[in-house]
Amino acid sequence: MLIAKTQSYGNSALDPVRLFASSDAVEQIKVRIDDKISRLVRGHEAFDDNTPNDMLGYLVLLRIAEMIAREREA
């Protein structure tokens, strides 16, 4: 599921285009997680949302982005 979504979105989570936002991939993924939680808590999910899969995907991407960031710092 995560591989298919990553391919579909063109790896935008780990390699964002940054047309408007200048924050790094880690921070952008955290914002996506916050947005997903906000929609869930407020009951604003679309009928076809799959929140558990989306959250798992974002959390896995967050760990990967954090590992990449640490490697770049080393």
C-alpha positions as CSV (number, residue, x, y, z in Angstrom):
1,M,0.0,0.0,0.0
2,L,2.7,2.4,1.0
3,I,4.8,1.7,-2.1
4,A,1.8,2.1,-4.4
5,K,0.9,5.5,-2.8
6,T,4.5,6.7,-2.9
7,Q,4.7,5.9,-6.6
8,S,1.3,7.5,-7.2
9,Y,2.3,10.7,-5.5
10,G,5.8,10.8,-7.0
11,N,7.7,10.4,-3.7
12,S,6.4,13.8,-2.6
13,A,6.6,12.9,1.1
14,L,10.4,12.1,1.1
15,D,11.3,14.4,-1.8
16,P,8.9,17.3,-1.7
17,V,8.9,19.9,-4.6
18,R,8.7,22.8,-2.1
19,L,6.9,25.3,-4.3
20,F,5.2,26.9,-1.3
21,A,6.6,25.2,1.9
22,S,10.3,25.4,2.6
23,S,10.3,23.0,5.6
24,D,12.1,19.7,5.3
25,A,10.5,16.3,4.6
26,V,10.3,15.4,8.3
27,E,8.4,18.5,9.2
28,Q,6.1,18.3,6.2
29,I,5.2,14.7,7.1
30,K,4.4,15.8,10.7
31,V,2.0,18.4,9.3
32,R,0.3,15.7,7.2
33,I,-0.1,13.6,10.3
34,D,-1.5,16.6,12.2
35,D,-4.0,17.3,9.3
36,K,-5.1,13.7,9.2
37,I,-5.7,13.6,13.0
38,S,-7.5,16.9,12.8
39,R,-9.9,15.6,10.1
40,L,-10.5,12.5,12.1
41,V,-11.2,14.2,15.4
42,R,-13.5,16.8,13.8
43,G,-15.4,14.2,11.8
44,H,-14.4,15.7,8.4
45,E,-13.1,12.6,6.7
46,A,-14.2,11.9,3.1
47,F,-16.2,8.7,2.7
48,D,-13.4,6.9,0.9
49,D,-10.6,7.8,3.5
50,N,-8.8,4.9,5.0
51,T,-7.5,6.5,8.1
52,P,-5.7,3.5,9.7
53,N,-3.7,2.8,6.5
54,D,-3.0,6.5,6.0
55,M,-1.7,6.9,9.5
56,L,0.4,3.8,9.3
57,G,1.8,5.1,6.0
58,Y,2.6,8.5,7.4
59,L,4.3,7.0,10.5
60,V,6.5,4.7,8.4
61,L,7.4,7.6,6.1
62,L,8.2,9.7,9.1
63,R,10.7,7.1,10.4
64,I,12.3,6.9,6.9
65,A,12.6,10.6,6.6
66,E,14.1,10.9,10.1
67,M,16.7,8.2,9.2
68,I,17.6,10.0,6.0
69,A,17.9,13.3,7.8
70,R,20.3,11.7,10.4
71,E,22.4,10.2,7.7
72,R,22.7,13.6,6.0
73,E,23.8,15.2,9.3
74,A,26.5,12.5,9.8
